[in-house]
Amino acid sequence: MPILIVALAVFGAVAVVFALVFGLFAPFLAILFVIAFGLASSVIPIMVGMRVGLQAKEIRPRNSFVGLMLPAIGYGFFEGLCVFIILVACVALFVFMTPLEITDLLAMQSGDDAVIFASLFEVSPILTLVCFIGGWGLTIALRTALLVPFAGASIGADPGGRAHTPFYGFGDGFGPMLALVLVSYLGSILTIPFVFWMTIELGFADRLAATAATMESIDSYADLAAFAKLRSTHNNYFTLPVLFCMISNHYPFLYGHEYNWLVLAYVMALMAYARHFFNLRHRGIIKPSILVRAFIAFLVAAVYLGYDKFPATMDVADMGDSAGSASVPEPVVDDERATYILAQHCVVCHAATPTFAGFAAPPAGVLMDELANVVGSAARIRTAVATNYMPLGNVTGMTEVERKDLLNWLDNVSP
């Protein structure tokens, strides 16, 4: 997150410098530049999201988050310049083909897109539609064509395992990608009207109006403070769930399950329900049954999630059958394979001098830079690997095959 914020700050600072330069001799171009680069600023978080999604698919990145930022800023500037050129072309088309001048366009800066569109539509309906539909279409097509290069740059590798080459895969899978982008844009456009409609239909708008009227009728600071405390009480239900979500990577049963998102949502809902007990207690209402129900629901979830971790009960008949059949042992993983897996996924943190950002010393004091150190802590390491606790959040992209091989080796070297 800090790196993302820094990258956005650098992108914004450079864009502002260019906008100021444009503003010295062409204020209208400065406005178009800000609009274009405002749209292009989403490239950086999109590429970070792509990296996280590909890691979730167990695709190991070749670059670090720091190494991701430079191509993200570069692609952002490329898209911003292209959108800027599209906007300039649309404006130039209007200026040359209608009686409008730049000063007329500057006068339309009402802040309301609908008013600007209506004003332009009165001047030339066909040209307005061509510019709006054509300009927006070209912008969407550009973003669509860049999605594959974005994905390659996000992990530092192109399809086929080669190191990322700028703009490699430009335009690949354009049809399906275009459908995805259109759905995302339509969803974002329709979300705000839908929220406003739901606000009115569910009565939230009336409640907000009543709240505003109540605040206007408050005379003393004491009453205003009491009113503010009431708002704070109602807004604290997700305090504990949010904190729990922040530390959820430390609990393998939350992110190691196939439906980890559903597990996390379930636990967060339980914690919000438990918080209701404390809110009632602050008002002098004691209902311990709320905590009891929340605790029972949590135990039920824990037993369900851990059920497949316990060995199934074997009856006598099964024991007789299994005793007579010879099991085929799995091939033993050698030290070379184990060393490779440890070097790829463990040593970056568990070394005398960790190279992974944020660690000044090996976590829990466990060293894995030499096999002798690993053997000494084999039991602890095996538990962490078997429960998917390590690598933490699987940020290094350890595959199931690598995890199985490492467990195989640990089973054979455990004292």
PLY file of the C-alpha trace (Angstrom):
ply
format ascii 1.0
element vertex 415
property float x
property float y
property float z
element edge 414
property int vertex1
property int vertex2
end_header
0.00 0.00 0.00
2.73 2.61 0.81
4.41 1.87 -2.52
1.08 2.30 -4.34
0.52 5.65 -2.63
4.04 6.79 -3.52
3.56 5.74 -7.16
0.26 7.61 -7.40
1.87 10.65 -5.79
4.76 10.60 -8.29
2.34 10.13 -11.19
0.15 12.98 -9.97
3.10 15.31 -9.30
4.56 14.85 -12.78
1.11 15.28 -14.36
0.58 18.52 -12.41
3.94 19.87 -13.61
3.00 19.19 -17.24
-0.46 20.69 -16.69
1.10 23.86 -15.27
3.40 24.12 -18.27
0.42 23.76 -20.63
-1.47 26.31 -18.56
1.14 28.98 -19.23
0.33 29.20 -22.95
-2.88 27.17 -23.44
-5.19 26.97 -20.37
-7.75 24.88 -22.22
-5.11 22.25 -23.07
-4.19 22.15 -19.38
-7.80 21.28 -18.56
-7.84 18.47 -21.13
-4.49 17.23 -19.80
-5.83 17.00 -16.25
-8.93 15.12 -17.45
-6.84 12.66 -19.49
-4.34 11.92 -16.75
-7.09 11.71 -14.16
-8.56 8.84 -16.15
-5.13 7.24 -16.68
-4.25 7.33 -12.97
-6.34 4.17 -12.51
-3.68 2.19 -14.40
-1.49 1.90 -11.28
-4.09 0.34 -8.91
-5.35 -1.84 -11.79
-1.88 -3.34 -12.28
-1.47 -3.88 -8.54
-4.83 -5.68 -8.53
-3.75 -7.80 -11.50
-0.60 -8.83 -9.64
-2.57 -9.87 -6.57
-5.07 -11.80 -8.72
-2.34 -13.65 -10.62
-0.61 -14.51 -7.34
-3.90 -15.95 -6.10
-3.76 -18.20 -9.18
-0.31 -19.37 -7.97
1.56 -17.51 -10.70
4.84 -16.40 -9.16
5.93 -12.83 -10.05
9.44 -12.19 -11.28
9.52 -8.64 -9.97
8.89 -6.97 -6.63
6.19 -4.41 -5.91
8.86 -1.72 -6.21
9.82 -3.09 -9.63
6.16 -3.00 -10.65
5.78 0.73 -10.04
8.04 1.97 -12.86
6.20 0.16 -15.69
2.87 1.07 -14.05
3.77 4.77 -14.13
5.07 4.38 -17.70
1.91 2.69 -18.96
-0.13 5.31 -17.10
1.65 8.13 -18.90
1.26 6.39 -22.25
-2.48 5.96 -21.75
-2.80 9.52 -20.44
-1.06 10.96 -23.50
-3.23 8.89 -25.85
-6.43 10.03 -24.12
-5.14 13.61 -24.20
-4.63 13.34 -27.98
-8.16 11.93 -28.37
-9.63 14.84 -26.39
-7.64 17.40 -28.36
-8.82 15.84 -31.63
-12.48 16.01 -30.51
-12.11 19.65 -29.48
-10.33 20.52 -32.72
-13.11 18.85 -34.69
-15.69 21.01 -32.93
-13.70 24.21 -33.40
-13.09 23.66 -37.10
-16.55 22.37 -38.03
-18.79 24.63 -35.91
-18.96 28.34 -35.13
-17.73 27.60 -31.59
-14.36 28.86 -30.43
-12.11 27.89 -27.53
-13.51 30.75 -25.45
-17.02 29.37 -25.94
-15.91 25.95 -24.73
-14.23 27.50 -21.69
-17.49 29.27 -20.86
-19.26 25.89 -20.67
-17.32 24.76 -17.58
-20.40 24.41 -15.41
-19.22 21.23 -13.73
-22.33 19.40 -14.98
-21.63 16.99 -17.84
-25.30 16.92 -18.83
-25.39 20.72 -19.25
-22.21 20.72 -21.35
-23.53 17.88 -23.52
-26.87 19.69 -24.01
-25.09 22.92 -24.98
-22.90 21.15 -27.54
-25.87 19.15 -28.80
-27.75 22.36 -29.61
-24.82 23.53 -31.75
-24.36 20.28 -33.70
-26.23 17.10 -32.68
-24.41 14.77 -35.08
-20.94 16.09 -34.32
-21.62 15.94 -30.57
-22.63 12.28 -30.78
-19.65 11.47 -33.00
-17.19 13.11 -30.60
-18.67 11.69 -27.41
-19.25 8.16 -28.70
-16.07 8.09 -30.79
-13.88 9.60 -28.08
-15.24 7.37 -25.35
-15.07 4.34 -27.64
-11.42 4.98 -28.53
-10.57 5.40 -24.84
-12.24 2.10 -23.93
-10.58 0.35 -26.89
-7.17 1.65 -25.78
-7.66 0.38 -22.22
-8.85 -2.98 -23.58
-5.81 -3.39 -25.86
-3.46 -2.60 -22.96
-4.86 -5.14 -20.49
-2.53 -7.98 -21.55
0.60 -5.76 -21.37
-0.65 -4.54 -17.98
-0.87 -8.13 -16.74
2.59 -9.00 -18.04
4.17 -5.92 -16.47
2.41 -6.56 -13.15
4.38 -9.80 -12.62
7.40 -9.02 -14.80
6.69 -11.92 -17.17
4.83 -12.40 -20.45
2.84 -15.48 -21.53
5.30 -18.30 -22.11
7.48 -17.39 -19.14
9.65 -14.79 -20.87
10.66 -11.56 -19.17
8.17 -8.78 -19.84
8.62 -6.80 -23.02
6.85 -3.41 -23.15
3.52 -3.63 -25.03
3.88 -7.38 -25.58
0.41 -8.81 -26.23
-1.08 -5.44 -27.16
-4.60 -6.11 -28.46
-4.58 -9.86 -27.69
-8.00 -11.27 -26.79
-9.59 -7.97 -27.71
-13.17 -9.25 -27.99
-13.54 -10.91 -24.55
-11.48 -8.15 -22.93
-13.71 -5.48 -24.48
-16.81 -7.18 -23.04
-15.15 -7.23 -19.61
-14.23 -3.54 -19.77
-17.70 -2.53 -20.99
-19.37 -4.43 -18.15
-17.05 -2.81 -15.59
-17.66 0.69 -16.99
-21.42 0.20 -17.18
-21.42 -1.15 -13.64
-19.55 1.87 -12.32
-21.79 4.27 -14.26
-25.02 2.65 -13.04
-23.91 2.23 -9.41
-24.41 5.86 -8.37
-27.96 6.22 -9.80
-28.87 2.85 -8.27
-27.58 3.91 -4.84
-29.55 7.15 -5.04
-32.68 5.24 -6.05
-32.25 2.76 -3.19
-31.65 5.64 -0.78
-35.01 7.12 -1.70
-36.93 3.81 -1.87
-35.67 2.56 1.51
-36.35 5.86 3.20
-32.73 6.79 3.87
-33.21 10.16 2.20
-36.05 11.03 4.60
-33.93 9.93 7.55
-31.04 12.09 6.39
-33.40 15.07 6.05
-34.76 14.42 9.55
-31.21 14.14 10.90
-30.26 17.45 9.31
-33.35 19.09 10.78
-32.48 17.67 14.22
-28.96 19.06 14.02
-30.28 22.50 13.07
-32.54 22.50 16.14
-29.68 21.71 18.55
-28.61 24.79 20.48
-26.05 23.66 23.09
-22.67 22.04 22.53
-23.58 19.34 25.06
-26.61 18.25 23.00
-24.51 18.34 19.83
-21.84 16.16 21.48
-24.49 13.67 22.61
-25.88 13.53 19.09
-22.38 12.94 17.68
-21.81 10.13 20.21
-25.00 8.46 19.02
-23.70 8.50 15.44
-20.39 7.05 16.63
-22.21 4.26 18.46
-24.06 3.27 15.33
-20.91 3.36 13.20
-18.78 1.03 15.35
-20.26 -2.34 14.43
-17.48 -3.08 11.97
-14.61 -1.84 14.10
-13.71 -5.34 15.30
-14.43 -7.02 11.93
-12.14 -4.56 10.11
-9.34 -5.14 12.63
-9.86 -8.88 12.29
-9.75 -8.61 8.51
-6.44 -6.76 8.76
-4.82 -9.62 10.69
-6.67 -12.47 8.94
-3.54 -13.53 7.03
-2.19 -14.82 10.34
-4.95 -17.45 10.55
-4.61 -20.15 7.87
-8.15 -21.49 8.32
-9.44 -18.15 7.03
-7.45 -17.89 3.81
-6.54 -21.55 3.25
-10.12 -22.68 2.65
-11.51 -23.02 -0.86
-14.17 -20.43 -0.05
-11.93 -18.17 2.04
-13.91 -15.04 1.15
-17.10 -16.62 2.49
-15.37 -17.76 5.69
-14.00 -14.29 6.31
-17.39 -12.67 5.64
-19.04 -15.13 8.07
-16.56 -14.39 10.86
-16.85 -10.63 10.28
-20.65 -10.86 10.53
-20.34 -12.75 13.82
-18.01 -10.11 15.23
-20.39 -7.34 14.21
-23.19 -9.24 15.96
-21.04 -9.62 19.09
-20.37 -5.89 19.05
-24.11 -5.33 19.40
-23.84 -6.69 22.96
-21.41 -3.93 23.94
-23.50 -1.22 22.28
-26.52 -2.37 24.28
-24.48 -2.55 27.48
-23.43 1.08 27.02
-27.13 1.91 27.13
-27.64 -0.13 30.30
-29.16 -3.16 28.52
-27.39 -6.45 29.34
-28.07 -9.37 26.99
-25.33 -12.03 27.44
-27.28 -14.36 25.14
-25.89 -12.35 22.18
-22.32 -13.29 23.08
-23.33 -16.90 23.73
-25.00 -17.22 20.32
-22.04 -15.59 18.57
-19.61 -17.93 20.36
-21.65 -21.03 19.48
-21.87 -19.96 15.84
-18.10 -19.44 15.79
-17.49 -22.91 17.30
-19.79 -24.49 14.70
-17.81 -22.82 11.92
-14.47 -23.84 13.46
-15.54 -27.49 13.77
-16.88 -27.52 10.21
-13.73 -25.96 8.77
-11.47 -28.31 10.73
-13.48 -31.47 10.15
-11.52 -32.58 7.09
-8.26 -32.12 9.03
-9.09 -35.00 11.40
-8.46 -38.60 10.27
-11.60 -40.53 9.47
-12.53 -43.36 11.86
-11.55 -46.77 10.49
-13.54 -49.85 11.44
-12.10 -53.34 11.98
-13.01 -54.58 8.49
-11.23 -51.68 6.88
-8.20 -52.30 9.08
-8.07 -55.91 7.95
-8.25 -54.93 4.29
-5.64 -52.26 4.63
-3.26 -54.53 6.50
-3.22 -56.99 3.66
-2.55 -54.43 0.96
0.83 -52.88 0.43
0.85 -49.12 0.03
3.10 -47.63 -2.61
5.44 -45.10 -0.94
5.89 -41.73 -2.57
9.35 -41.00 -3.97
11.54 -39.16 -1.47
12.33 -35.56 -2.37
16.08 -34.92 -2.39
17.99 -32.08 -0.73
18.54 -30.26 -4.02
14.81 -29.96 -4.68
14.16 -28.86 -1.09
16.93 -26.25 -1.28
15.42 -24.82 -4.46
11.91 -24.52 -2.93
13.26 -22.95 0.25
15.34 -20.45 -1.74
12.34 -19.44 -3.84
9.76 -19.09 -1.08
11.33 -19.02 2.38
14.87 -17.66 2.50
13.87 -14.13 1.47
12.43 -13.73 4.99
14.04 -16.53 7.02
17.67 -15.57 6.55
20.21 -13.93 8.83
19.69 -10.77 6.76
16.21 -10.93 5.17
15.83 -9.36 1.72
12.02 -9.17 1.83
10.71 -5.66 2.49
9.55 -5.08 6.06
11.75 -7.67 7.79
14.93 -6.69 9.61
15.31 -10.13 11.24
14.01 -13.64 10.46
10.39 -14.07 11.71
10.18 -16.06 14.96
13.97 -16.43 14.81
13.67 -19.34 12.35
16.55 -19.56 9.84
16.19 -21.48 6.57
19.25 -20.36 4.65
20.96 -23.69 5.45
19.45 -27.18 5.50
20.89 -27.84 8.96
18.84 -24.95 10.35
15.72 -26.23 8.61
16.16 -29.74 10.05
16.43 -28.26 13.55
13.04 -26.55 13.16
11.46 -29.15 10.89
8.39 -29.75 13.07
7.48 -26.04 13.30
8.14 -25.49 9.60
6.07 -28.51 8.62
3.06 -27.23 10.58
3.32 -23.79 8.96
3.60 -25.26 5.45
0.87 -27.89 5.90
-1.69 -25.36 7.16
-0.90 -22.88 4.35
0.22 -20.40 7.02
3.50 -19.97 5.18
4.44 -18.33 2.93
2.36 -15.60 4.55
-0.54 -14.90 2.22
1.39 -17.00 -0.33
2.98 -13.78 -1.61
5.75 -15.78 -3.26
3.29 -17.95 -5.19
4.20 -21.39 -3.83
2.38 -24.03 -5.89
0.65 -27.09 -4.44
3.28 -29.33 -6.02
6.08 -27.38 -4.33
4.23 -27.46 -1.02
3.73 -31.22 -1.28
7.39 -31.81 -2.17
8.60 -29.69 0.73
6.31 -31.56 3.15
7.62 -34.85 1.77
11.20 -33.77 2.44
10.37 -32.46 5.92
8.70 -35.76 6.84
11.89 -37.61 6.00
14.29 -35.30 7.83
12.20 -34.65 10.96
14.06 -35.86 14.05
0 1
1 2
2 3
3 4
4 5
5 6
6 7
7 8
8 9
9 10
10 11
11 12
12 13
13 14
14 15
15 16
16 17
17 18
18 19
19 20
20 21
21 22
22 23
23 24
24 25
25 26
26 27
27 28
28 29
29 30
30 31
31 32
32 33
33 34
34 35
35 36
36 37
37 38
38 39
39 40
40 41
41 42
42 43
43 44
44 45
45 46
46 47
47 48
48 49
49 50
50 51
51 52
52 53
53 54
54 55
55 56
56 57
57 58
58 59
59 60
60 61
61 62
62 63
63 64
64 65
65 66
66 67
67 68
68 69
69 70
70 71
71 72
72 73
73 74
74 75
75 76
76 77
77 78
78 79
79 80
80 81
81 82
82 83
83 84
84 85
85 86
86 87
87 88
88 89
89 90
90 91
91 92
92 93
93 94
94 95
95 96
96 97
97 98
98 99
99 100
100 101
101 102
102 103
103 104
104 105
105 106
106 107
107 108
108 109
109 110
110 111
111 112
112 113
113 114
114 115
115 116
116 117
117 118
118 119
119 120
120 121
121 122
122 123
123 124
124 125
125 126
126 127
127 128
128 129
129 130
130 131
131 132
132 133
133 134
134 135
135 136
136 137
137 138
138 139
139 140
140 141
141 142
142 143
143 144
144 145
145 146
146 147
147 148
148 149
149 150
150 151
151 152
152 153
153 154
154 155
155 156
156 157
157 158
158 159
159 160
160 161
161 162
162 163
163 164
164 165
165 166
166 167
167 168
168 169
169 170
170 171
171 172
172 173
173 174
174 175
175 176
176 177
177 178
178 179
179 180
180 181
181 182
182 183
183 184
184 185
185 186
186 187
187 188
188 189
189 190
190 191
191 192
192 193
193 194
194 195
195 196
196 197
197 198
198 199
199 200
200 201
201 202
202 203
203 204
204 205
205 206
206 207
207 208
208 209
209 210
210 211
211 212
212 213
213 214
214 215
215 216
216 217
217 218
218 219
219 220
220 221
221 222
222 223
223 224
224 225
225 226
226 227
227 228
228 229
229 230
230 231
231 232
232 233
233 234
234 235
235 236
236 237
237 238
238 239
239 240
240 241
241 242
242 243
243 244
244 245
245 246
246 247
247 248
248 249
249 250
250 251
251 252
252 253
253 254
254 255
255 256
256 257
257 258
258 259
259 260
260 261
261 262
262 263
263 264
264 265
265 266
266 267
267 268
268 269
269 270
270 271
271 272
272 273
273 274
274 275
275 276
276 277
277 278
278 279
279 280
280 281
281 282
282 283
283 284
284 285
285 286
286 287
287 288
288 289
289 290
290 291
291 292
292 293
293 294
294 295
295 296
296 297
297 298
298 299
299 300
300 301
301 302
302 303
303 304
304 305
305 306
306 307
307 308
308 309
309 310
310 311
311 312
312 313
313 314
314 315
315 316
316 317
317 318
318 319
319 320
320 321
321 322
322 323
323 324
324 325
325 326
326 327
327 328
328 329
329 330
330 331
331 332
332 333
333 334
334 335
335 336
336 337
337 338
338 339
339 340
340 341
341 342
342 343
343 344
344 345
345 346
346 347
347 348
348 349
349 350
350 351
351 352
352 353
353 354
354 355
355 356
356 357
357 358
358 359
359 360
360 361
361 362
362 363
363 364
364 365
365 366
366 367
367 368
368 369
369 370
370 371
371 372
372 373
373 374
374 375
375 376
376 377
377 378
378 379
379 380
380 381
381 382
382 383
383 384
384 385
385 386
386 387
387 388
388 389
389 390
390 391
391 392
392 393
393 394
394 395
395 396
396 397
397 398
398 399
399 400
400 401
401 402
402 403
403 404
404 405
405 406
406 407
407 408
408 409
409 410
410 411
411 412
412 413
413 414
